[in-house]
């Protein structure tokens, strides 16, 4: 009986704490205006900046979400209603009124139950995720959403990583499942499972689908209003990353190196270092050290091989300029060496004389370094 009483008290305290956690004034990703929103993101409101979308979740069980702007020439919307916290893990919104003024009009009283949202606290913000009331499904959905968010952040580091296809004119742009099916067909992928998808214009105008192909997660992107659908499959990147790690950790590779001045310039020196298994090249490192009136530095290009073919290039420029040190670094994943298909990853970026120039990363230079490597190995 004592344990049961302790459990009840703990549950009540947890629910009270959850209520205190979500109550207050927040910035909100989009106003509460209907039941179609899959996710709301609440972040801390600033005392100095109160413009944008905000929501006040009041202790008396009411809420107010509103848009405000510094300029008065805008459409200002306010929505009001009630909310109910359920078991400390979910919240239900009841939308009562929508008011508009400024450069728009059209007040209404929906008096509508917007359904359940799973409440998840995360790094100084609260995520409210559309729910059917099953907490295990909520957590899985949250995991899938996080994968989608991470993938979008990741692809922004790359150039040429997405494969794209033009959607047919008669395709329903509101059906993400149909869009995913078309994308899979164009990429000749027959065995796949759609784990999660959402039509979410608020997410940078990108609709995202999470697909499982064998054991690999892939992502389908459909920009709102676009004629294209894009597939992000980083399986080949992961394979190359794994191979690069294995080559770097292989202590059985034999090392040979050559040092020589570059083009007779006393202030510049080139070096070539090869890591071999027999006569088969696994890694080649080309380093150019140079000096200038304001400093100096080096440009290093590392080439990784499999079966005598390059699979990855890494270019790093180290610069000492006016007593400051800078590092710029880029990676180049070889998708098809014969047809010059290379995926570029920006790793550390600087512009100007301390950055990586086009001539430092051109396909012509890469092909020259591959030929030099093979000649030195012989």
Secondary structure, DSSP 4 states (H G I P E B T S, - for coil): -HHHHHHHHHHHHHHHHHHHHH-EEEEESS----S--SEEEEEEPPSS---EEEEEE-TTSEEEEEEE-SSSSSEEEEEEEEEEEETTTEEEEEEEEEEEEES----B---EEEEEEEEEEETTEEEEEEE-S-HHHHHHHHHHHHHHHHHHHHHTTEES--EEEEPPTTS-TT-HHHHHHHHHHHTT--S-EEEEEE--TTTTTEEEEEEEETTEEEEEEEETT-SEEEEE--HHHHHHHHHHHHHHH-TT-EEEEEEEEETTEEEEEEEEEEEEETTEEEEEEEEEEEEETTEEEEEEEEEEEETTEEEEEEEEEEEEETTEEEEEEEEEEEEETTTTEEEEEEEE---GGGS--GGGS-HHHHHHHHHHHHHHH-
